[in-house]
Amino acid sequence: MADCMTYEAELNEIVGEYLHVNGYEATLCSLQAENEEKGQPPLEVVHHSGLFFNGKKDLLLAYSSGDWATFFSIWNTLISNLIDSDTAVQQLEFYLQIHFAILPLRTATEVEDCAGITMKRFKFYLATHGAELSHHPELLPFFALPSVQNPSSHPTFQKLFTNSWMCELRTKLKTLLEKFEKCPSNESRLLVLYKTMKQTKQTKRGSLCERGSLGSGTDHETQCRRYGQLLANYQTLLGITADLVDSLEGALRGRPVSPDFIEGICSRFLGPNYSGFEMCRPGSAAECIRASIASMSLEKEPADISLDIKRLKEDLVGSEECQRVLLLQALRWRLLRATFGQPRDAVLHEYIFHDLLDCNSEVSFMEGFLGCSSSRTRQATVRLLNSIAAQHLGQSYLARSPALLGAIVKTVKSEEDALIREPALGVLQKLSLIRSIQSFLIGADIIRWLLDILHQIDADGDGRSVYMQEVAASLFMNLCKCTAGKRACVDNARSVLRILTDLLSHDVPDLWQYINGALYNLLSLPALREEARAIGLEDILKYFLEEENKQLKLQIEFVLMQLNSAENEADDKCDSDDGSDSDGDEGQDLDVLPEDADWPEVTDLGAGEGSGKDLLQKYQTFGAREA
């Protein structure tokens, strides 16, 4: 009730000012008399010039005290007729918004909470009223301000925290106000409000016309939200770019770039999706960033469906062995022979959307294929799975079916045919880039099996294929990223370390990076470091420093650095003690699909069956593109 009385009194004053400015004195007297009869407070009519004088005084007081709400309430009243047309006023408002955003960082009390609020407010301003100023080169760097962790120490923003900058901004503000004071407006507040309302209405009408020209289905609010998100991402990238330029300049002057700096950059770029990088493997940080590129949405139906997947699945389950093998082979060829990028993504997206492998069901018919007596069916099945797992979309899809994963693990452990076991192991290696799958495989005791395989590789020399060596070592390294994987090696630490160091003597550069990566991960545990020192691992590794291979020497240096670390157990951001699935799961697309490099195709399937593209023609739907 009190608020209503306040609003009514303020409205009466605005009307009284309008009557006074325009010379309606008789009407003003009648308004004052009726106001008194109703028991309202006496109506005080303030001259417009007096109003501006009081507003100016309050505006400067709010500027000094940091009262954002009061400042911009007065600012919008006084400058409302210029804010949309005068570029100098717009730029001044931009700097004033910066002033209030960083003001909490100048004080020592409640810095984090207050700064967080003011920076969010500044980000909102940048995404709305300040967005049109992004084309000004002078203002563009400040769009990165909300994304910089410590702006007071950043070269680009240090000047904002000096007293000279604050005083200079205050002088510009006073100059603008004095300009208005010398040329006071004869317009009353009521007329200003009316003009503003009319202008706003016209602006909205124009916006609606623009929306109509774009098409009836355009959702303006959705577009605004997307624009705001794009602008926020742009600000983040500007902040990261500024820090990277600073680090490059420092590197030119001989200042090394620390791993913590790279960790920080990746964490800011990827946010909650970041799970750490491998110091011992150059380029792994960049791989994390490339792997984070958003894939197409799985919730939207493909725009151009080319196969009747439902009928194809029925034929897969119900057909004879030869026909089933040919269908599995044709589906794999269709994926592999599509151009890398959108065409291949579209094929895989179609498979996933229609749940080709039944991964969204409790039981997948692919489990039966992996456990059947036909070696040709098992081979065709694992090769299709391996091709699907080569892309991030496929990794996420296969991870939905624990039962299918269990069947793949069983195949890897029990299968004797290398043409089946190798691609099955390749599937697990690709899926091991996902956190939840790491926990699943560790629980399935795959680490013990891998150590046996790696030990046999060392004992047999080149008795196993290069693919088997590299994939087994890579899978072991991925599992050792997790705390659970490291701890699984503690009981047999001495044996594990000897197997890994012995493998360094093999002249297989790709194998070195996985072995050194595994050593680096394992040595983050104090128990494993102690065991490594007990067996003289440092002397063994120093022996390899004498090699001429620069890549190997660099990797060994990182491992030695980890071995000689005096810290406690590393706070590995990739670790997940409970093994739970998290939003940080990530996968990786492979530009080259190596799974078909050395494995021969099944050819003894008889004549007249048809294969590949020809076999899939009868499943094509009307209007589909060519596979």
C-alpha positions in Angstrom: 0.0 0.0 0.0 2.9 2.3 0.9 4.5 1.6 -2.5 1.3 2.5 -4.3 1.1 5.9 -2.4 4.7 6.6 -3.4 4.1 5.8 -7.0 1.0 7.9 -7.1 2.8 10.9 -5.5 5.7 10.6 -8.0 3.3 10.4 -10.9 1.5 13.5 -9.7 4.8 15.4 -9.6 5.6 14.3 -13.1 2.2 15.5 -14.3 2.6 18.8 -12.4 6.0 19.3 -13.9 4.5 18.8 -17.4 1.7 21.4 -16.7 4.2 23.9 -15.3 6.7 23.6 -18.1 4.0 24.1 -20.7 2.2 27.0 -19.0 -1.0 25.2 -17.8 -0.9 27.1 -14.5 -4.7 27.1 -13.9 -4.9 23.3 -14.5 -1.9 22.9 -12.2 -3.7 24.8 -9.4 -6.7 22.6 -9.8 -4.5 19.5 -9.6 -2.8 20.8 -6.4 -6.2 21.6 -4.8 -7.7 18.2 -5.6 -4.5 16.6 -4.3 -4.9 18.3 -1.0 -8.6 17.4 -0.8 -7.7 13.7 -1.1 -5.1 14.0 1.8 -2.1 13.6 -0.5 1.2 15.2 0.4 1.7 18.7 -1.0 2.5 18.7 -4.6 6.0 20.0 -5.2 6.7 21.1 -8.8 10.4 20.9 -9.6 11.8 22.9 -12.5 13.5 20.7 -15.1 16.8 22.4 -14.7 16.6 21.8 -10.9 15.8 18.2 -11.6 18.9 17.8 -13.7 21.1 19.5 -11.1 19.9 17.1 -8.4 20.3 14.2 -10.7 23.8 15.2 -11.6 24.8 15.4 -7.9 23.2 12.0 -7.1 24.8 10.5 -10.3 28.3 11.4 -9.2 27.7 10.2 -5.7 26.5 6.8 -7.0 29.6 6.6 -9.2 31.9 7.1 -6.3 30.0 4.8 -3.9 29.6 2.0 -6.5 25.8 2.0 -6.4 25.2 0.5 -9.8 21.4 0.4 -9.6 21.0 4.1 -8.5 23.6 5.3 -11.0 22.0 3.7 -14.1 18.5 4.6 -13.0 19.5 8.3 -13.0 21.7 7.8 -16.0 18.8 6.4 -18.1 16.6 9.2 -17.1 19.0 12.0 -17.9 20.6 10.6 -21.0 17.6 8.7 -22.4 17.3 10.8 -25.5 21.0 10.3 -26.5 21.9 6.8 -25.5 20.7 5.3 -28.7 22.0 7.9 -31.1 25.3 9.3 -29.7 28.2 7.0 -30.2 30.4 8.9 -27.6 27.7 8.5 -25.0 27.4 4.8 -25.8 31.2 4.3 -25.4 31.1 6.3 -22.1 28.4 4.0 -20.9 30.5 1.0 -21.9 33.4 2.2 -19.7 31.0 3.0 -16.9 29.8 -0.6 -17.0 33.4 -1.7 -16.8 34.0 0.6 -13.8 31.1 -1.0 -11.8 32.1 -4.6 -12.9 35.7 -4.3 -11.6 35.0 -2.1 -8.6 34.7 -5.1 -6.1 38.2 -6.2 -7.2 39.6 -2.9 -5.9 38.5 -3.7 -2.4 39.5 -6.4 0.0 36.1 -7.3 1.4 33.9 -10.0 -0.2 35.8 -9.8 -3.4 34.9 -13.2 -4.9 31.1 -13.0 -4.3 30.7 -9.3 -5.3 33.0 -9.6 -8.3 31.1 -12.7 -9.5 27.8 -10.8 -9.4 29.2 -7.7 -11.1 30.9 -9.7 -13.8 27.7 -11.6 -14.6 25.9 -8.3 -14.8 28.6 -7.0 -17.2 28.3 -10.2 -19.3 24.6 -9.6 -19.6 25.2 -6.0 -20.7 27.7 -7.2 -23.4 25.2 -9.7 -24.7 22.4 -7.1 -24.9 22.9 -3.3 -25.0 26.7 -3.5 -25.5 26.7 -6.1 -28.3 26.5 -3.5 -31.0 29.7 -1.9 -29.8 31.8 -5.1 -30.6 32.7 -3.6 -34.0 34.7 -0.8 -32.3 38.4 -1.8 -32.2 39.0 0.2 -29.1 36.3 -1.7 -27.1 36.7 -5.1 -28.6 39.4 -6.4 -26.1 37.2 -5.6 -23.2 34.6 -8.2 -24.3 37.1 -10.8 -23.0 37.2 -9.2 -19.5 34.6 -11.6 -17.9 36.6 -14.6 -19.0 39.9 -13.5 -17.6 40.6 -15.1 -14.2 42.8 -12.3 -12.7 42.2 -9.2 -14.8 44.2 -6.9 -12.4 47.4 -8.7 -13.4 46.6 -9.1 -17.1 48.6 -6.7 -19.3 45.5 -5.7 -21.3 43.4 -4.8 -18.3 45.9 -3.6 -15.7 45.2 0.1 -16.5 41.6 -0.4 -15.5 42.7 -0.8 -11.9 44.8 2.4 -11.7 43.5 5.5 -10.0 44.3 7.6 -13.0 41.9 5.6 -15.2 39.1 5.9 -12.6 39.7 9.7 -12.3 39.8 10.1 -16.1 36.5 8.3 -16.4 35.0 10.5 -13.8 36.2 13.6 -15.6 34.6 12.4 -18.9 31.3 11.8 -17.0 31.4 15.3 -15.5 32.2 16.8 -18.9 29.1 15.2 -20.4 26.9 16.4 -17.5 28.2 19.9 -17.8 27.4 19.9 -21.5 23.8 19.0 -20.7 23.7 21.6 -17.9 24.7 24.4 -20.3 22.0 23.3 -22.8 19.1 22.3 -20.6 16.2 20.7 -22.3 12.7 22.2 -22.0 11.1 18.8 -22.2 9.3 17.5 -19.1 9.8 14.0 -17.8 6.3 13.1 -19.0 7.2 14.0 -22.6 10.5 12.2 -22.4 8.7 9.1 -21.1 6.1 9.3 -23.9 8.8 9.7 -26.6 10.7 6.8 -25.1 7.6 4.5 -25.0 6.7 5.5 -28.6 10.2 4.8 -29.8 10.3 1.5 -28.1 7.0 0.5 -29.6 8.2 1.4 -33.1 11.4 -0.6 -32.5 9.5 -3.6 -31.5 7.2 -3.3 -34.5 10.3 -3.1 -36.8 11.7 -6.2 -35.1 8.5 -8.1 -35.7 8.6 -7.0 -39.4 12.1 -8.3 -39.6 11.0 -11.6 -38.0 8.2 -11.9 -40.5 10.6 -11.4 -43.4 12.8 -14.2 -42.0 9.9 -16.7 -42.1 7.0 -17.6 -39.9 8.9 -20.3 -38.0 11.7 -18.0 -36.7 11.8 -18.0 -32.9 13.2 -14.6 -31.9 13.8 -15.4 -28.3 15.7 -18.6 -29.2 17.9 -16.6 -31.6 18.6 -14.1 -28.9 19.7 -16.8 -26.5 21.9 -18.4 -29.1 23.4 -15.0 -29.9 24.1 -14.5 -26.2 25.8 -17.9 -25.9 27.9 -17.2 -29.0 29.0 -13.9 -27.7 29.9 -15.5 -24.3 31.9 -18.1 -26.1 33.6 -15.4 -28.2 34.5 -13.5 -25.0 36.1 -16.7 -23.5 38.1 -17.3 -26.7 39.3 -13.7 -26.6 40.5 -14.1 -23.0 42.3 -17.4 -23.9 43.9 -15.8 -27.0 45.2 -12.9 -24.9 46.8 -15.3 -22.4 48.3 -17.4 -25.2 49.8 -14.3 -26.9 51.4 -13.3 -23.5 52.9 -16.8 -23.1 54.3 -16.8 -26.6 55.9 -13.4 -26.0 57.4 -14.8 -22.7 58.7 -17.8 -24.6 60.5 -15.6 -27.0 62.2 -14.0 -24.0 63.2 -17.4 -22.6 60.5 -17.9 -20.1 59.3 -21.5 -20.3 55.6 -22.5 -20.5 54.6 -24.5 -17.5 52.3 -27.6 -17.6 50.0 -25.8 -15.1 49.5 -23.0 -17.7 48.5 -25.5 -20.4 46.2 -27.2 -17.8 44.6 -23.9 -17.1 44.1 -23.0 -20.8 42.5 -26.4 -21.6 40.3 -26.2 -18.5 39.0 -22.8 -19.5 38.4 -23.9 -23.0 36.7 -27.2 -22.3 35.1 -26.4 -18.9 33.7 -29.5 -17.1 34.5 -31.7 -20.1 38.3 -31.4 -19.4 39.9 -34.4 -17.8 43.7 -33.7 -18.1 46.4 -34.2 -20.7 49.4 -36.4 -21.0 52.6 -34.5 -20.5 54.7 -37.2 -21.9 52.9 -37.2 -25.2 53.3 -33.9 -27.2 50.1 -32.8 -28.8 47.8 -34.5 -26.3 46.4 -31.2 -25.0 45.5 -30.2 -28.5 43.8 -33.6 -29.0 41.6 -32.9 -25.9 40.5 -29.7 -27.5 39.8 -31.1 -30.9 37.9 -34.0 -29.4 35.6 -31.5 -27.7 34.2 -30.1 -30.9 30.5 -30.5 -30.7 29.0 -33.3 -32.8 25.6 -33.2 -34.5 22.7 -33.7 -32.1 21.5 -37.3 -31.7 18.0 -36.1 -30.8 17.2 -34.8 -34.3 16.1 -37.2 -37.0 18.4 -37.3 -40.0 17.3 -35.0 -42.7 17.8 -37.7 -45.4 17.3 -41.3 -44.3 18.6 -43.6 -46.9 18.1 -47.1 -45.4 15.2 -48.9 -43.9 17.1 -49.9 -40.7 14.2 -51.7 -39.1 13.8 -54.2 -42.0 17.6 -54.5 -42.2 17.9 -55.5 -38.6 15.2 -58.1 -39.0 17.1 -59.6 -41.9 20.3 -59.5 -39.9 18.8 -61.6 -37.1 16.8 -63.9 -39.3 19.0 -64.6 -42.3 21.5 -67.4 -43.0 25.2 -67.0 -42.1 26.4 -65.9 -45.6 23.7 -63.3 -45.9 24.3 -62.0 -42.4 28.1 -61.7 -42.9 27.5 -59.8 -46.2 25.1 -57.4 -44.6 27.5 -56.7 -41.7 30.3 -56.2 -44.2 28.1 -53.9 -46.4 27.2 -51.7 -43.4 30.9 -51.3 -42.5 31.9 -50.5 -46.1 29.2 -47.9 -46.3 30.7 -46.2 -43.2 34.3 -46.5 -44.2 34.0 -45.4 -47.8 32.1 -42.3 -47.0 34.2 -39.1 -47.1 35.5 -38.1 -43.7 33.5 -35.3 -42.1 29.8 -34.7 -42.6 29.1 -37.6 -45.1 30.6 -40.1 -42.7 28.9 -38.4 -39.7 25.6 -38.6 -41.5 25.9 -42.4 -42.1 26.8 -43.1 -38.5 24.1 -40.7 -37.3 21.6 -42.7 -39.2 22.8 -46.0 -37.7 22.6 -44.5 -34.2 19.3 -42.8 -34.5 17.6 -46.0 -35.6 19.6 -48.1 -33.0 21.1 -50.4 -35.6 22.9 -52.5 -33.0 20.2 -52.4 -30.3 22.5 -50.6 -27.9 19.4 -48.9 -26.4 17.9 -52.2 -25.4 18.8 -54.4 -22.4 20.0 -57.1 -24.8 21.6 -56.6 -28.1 21.4 -59.2 -30.9 25.1 -58.4 -31.5 25.9 -60.3 -28.3 24.6 -63.4 -30.0 26.7 -62.8 -33.1 29.9 -62.5 -30.9 29.1 -65.8 -29.1 28.0 -67.8 -32.1 30.0 -70.7 -33.6 30.6 -69.0 -36.9 34.0 -67.4 -37.0 33.0 -65.4 -40.1 30.0 -63.9 -38.3 32.2 -63.1 -35.2 34.8 -61.5 -37.5 32.3 -59.4 -39.4 30.7 -58.3 -36.2 33.8 -57.0 -34.4 35.0 -55.3 -37.5 31.8 -53.3 -37.8 32.0 -52.5 -34.1 35.6 -51.3 -34.5 34.6 -49.0 -37.4 31.8 -47.5 -35.4 34.0 -47.0 -32.4 36.5 -45.0 -34.5 34.2 -41.9 -34.1 33.2 -40.0 -31.0 29.5 -40.5 -31.8 30.0 -44.2 -32.2 32.0 -44.5 -28.9 29.1 -42.8 -27.0 26.6 -45.1 -28.7 28.4 -48.4 -27.9 28.9 -47.2 -24.3 25.2 -47.4 -23.8 25.1 -51.2 -23.7 27.0 -52.8 -20.8 25.9 -56.2 -21.9 27.5 -55.7 -25.4 30.7 -54.4 -23.7 30.8 -57.5 -21.6 30.5 -59.7 -24.7 33.4 -57.8 -26.3 35.6 -58.2 -23.2 34.8 -61.9 -23.3 35.7 -62.1 -26.9 39.1 -60.4 -26.3 40.0 -62.7 -23.5 38.9 -66.0 -25.0 39.2 -65.6 -28.8 42.2 -67.4 -30.4 41.6 -66.1 -33.9 43.8 -63.0 -34.4 41.4 -61.7 -37.1 38.7 -61.5 -34.4 40.6 -60.7 -31.3 42.6 -57.8 -32.7 39.6 -55.7 -33.9 37.7 -56.6 -30.7 40.7 -55.2 -28.7 40.6 -52.2 -31.0 37.0 -51.5 -29.9 38.0 -51.5 -26.2 41.0 -49.3 -26.9 38.8 -46.6 -28.6 36.1 -46.9 -25.9 38.7 -46.5 -23.2 38.7 -42.8 -23.9 35.4 -42.6 -22.0 35.6 -42.4 -18.2 32.8 -44.8 -17.4 34.3 -47.4 -19.8 37.6 -47.1 -18.0 35.9 -48.1 -14.8 34.0 -50.9 -16.5 37.2 -52.4 -18.0 39.1 -52.1 -14.7 36.3 -53.9 -13.0 36.4 -56.6 -15.6 40.1 -57.3 -14.7 41.3 -56.3 -18.2 44.5 -54.8 -16.8 45.8 -58.2 -15.6 45.1 -59.7 -19.1 46.8 -56.7 -20.8 50.0 -57.2 -18.7 50.1 -60.8 -19.7 49.8 -59.8 -23.4 52.5 -57.1 -23.0 54.8 -59.6 -21.3 54.3 -62.1 -24.1 55.1 -59.3 -26.6 58.4 -58.7 -24.8 59.1 -62.5 -24.6 58.1 -63.3 -28.2 59.7 -60.3 -29.8 57.7 -59.5 -33.0 55.6 -62.7 -32.8 52.5 -60.6 -32.5 51.3 -58.0 -35.0 52.3 -54.4 -34.6 48.6 -53.5 -34.4 48.2 -55.8 -31.4 51.2 -54.4 -29.7 50.2 -50.8 -30.1 46.6 -51.2 -29.2 47.3 -53.3 -26.1 49.9 -50.7 -24.9 47.5 -47.8 -25.7 44.6 -49.4 -23.8 46.8 -50.0 -20.8 48.0 -46.4 -20.8 44.4 -45.1 -21.0 43.4 -47.3 -18.0 46.3 -46.0 -16.0 44.9 -42.5 -16.2 42.4 -43.4 -13.5 43.3 -43.8 -9.9 41.6 -47.2 -9.9 43.8 -48.3 -12.8 47.0 -47.2 -11.1 46.0 -48.9 -7.8 45.3 -52.2 -9.7 49.0 -52.2 -10.5 50.3 -51.7 -7.0 50.2 -55.3 -5.8 52.5 -56.4 -8.7 54.3 -53.1 -9.1 57.8 -54.5 -9.6 56.6 -56.9 -12.4 54.5 -54.1 -14.0 57.5 -51.7 -14.1 59.9 -54.3 -15.5 57.5 -55.3 -18.3 57.1 -51.7 -19.3 60.8 -50.8 -19.3 61.7 -54.0 -21.2 59.3 -53.0 -23.9 61.2 -49.7 -24.4 64.0 -51.8 -26.1 61.6 -52.6 -29.0 62.3 -50.4 -32.0 58.6 -49.3 -32.4 58.3 -45.5 -31.9 54.5 -45.6 -31.5 54.9 -48.3 -28.8 57.3 -46.0 -26.9 54.8 -43.2 -26.5 52.2 -45.5 -24.9 54.7 -47.2 -22.6 56.1 -43.9 -21.4 52.6 -42.5 -21.0 51.7 -45.5 -18.8 54.9 -45.0 -16.8 54.2 -41.3 -16.3 50.6 -42.1 -15.1 51.7 -44.9 -12.8 54.5 -42.9 -11.2 52.0 -40.3 -9.9 51.3 -42.8 -7.1 53.8 -42.6 -4.2 53.7 -46.4 -3.7 54.7 -47.0 -7.3 57.4 -44.3 -7.2 59.0 -46.0 -4.2 59.0 -49.4 -5.9 60.5 -47.8 -9.0 63.3 -46.3 -7.0 63.9 -49.6 -5.3 64.5 -51.4 -8.6 66.7 -48.6 -9.9 64.3 -47.4 -12.6 66.1 -44.1 -12.9 69.3 -45.7 -14.1 67.4 -47.8 -16.5 65.6 -44.8 -18.0 68.8 -42.8 -18.2 70.3 -45.5 -20.4 67.6 -44.7 -23.0 68.6 -41.0 -22.9 71.7 -42.0 -24.8 69.5 -43.0 -27.8 69.5 -40.6 -30.8 65.7 -40.6 -31.1 64.7 -37.1 -29.9 61.1 -38.1 -29.3 62.1 -41.0 -27.0 64.5 -38.8 -25.1 61.8 -36.1 -24.5 59.4 -38.7 -23.2 62.0 -40.3 -20.9 62.8 -36.8 -19.5 59.1 -36.3 -18.5 59.0 -39.8 -16.9 62.1 -39.0 -14.9 60.6 -35.7 -13.8 57.6 -37.6 -12.5 59.8 -40.2 -10.8 61.8 -37.6 -8.9 58.7 -35.7 -7.9 58.6 -35.1 -4.1 54.9 -34.3 -4.1 52.2 -36.6 -2.7 49.7 -38.4 -4.8 49.0 -36.3 -7.9 45.7 -34.5 -8.0 44.9 -35.9 -11.4 41.9 -34.2 -12.8 41.2 -37.3 -14.9 41.0 -39.5 -11.8 37.6 -40.9 -10.7 37.9 -43.0 -7.5 34.3 -44.1 -7.6 34.5 -45.0 -11.2 31.2 -43.2 -11.8 30.1 -41.8 -15.2 30.5 -38.1 -15.4 29.9 -35.2 -17.7 33.6 -35.2 -18.3 33.4 -38.2 -20.6 35.1 -37.6 -23.9 36.0 -39.4 -27.0 38.0 -38.8 -30.1 37.3 -38.9 -33.8 40.0 -40.7 -35.9 40.7 -39.1 -39.3 42.1 -42.4 -40.6 40.4 -45.7 -39.7 43.3 -48.1 -39.3 41.2 -51.1 -38.4 41.1 -52.5 -42.0 44.8 -52.0 -42.7 46.0 -55.6 -42.6 42.9 -57.8 -42.2 41.7 -59.6 -45.3 38.1 -59.5 -46.2 35.9 -62.6 -46.0 35.6 -63.8 -49.6 34.4 -67.5 -49.5 30.7 -66.6 -49.2 29.5 -68.2 -52.4 28.2 -66.6 -55.6 25.0 -64.7 -56.3 24.6 -63.2 -52.9 25.6 -59.7 -53.9 27.6 -57.5 -51.6 28.3 -53.9 -50.4 26.3 -51.1 -52.0 24.4 -53.5 -54.3 23.2 -55.6 -51.4 21.9 -52.5 -49.5 19.9 -51.2 -52.5 16.8 -53.1 -51.6 16.8 -51.4 -48.2 16.9 -47.8 -49.6 13.9 -45.7 -48.8 12.2 -43.4 -51.3 14.0 -40.3 -52.2 17.2 -41.3 -50.4 20.6 -40.2 -51.5 23.2 -42.7 -52.8 25.1 -44.6 -50.1 
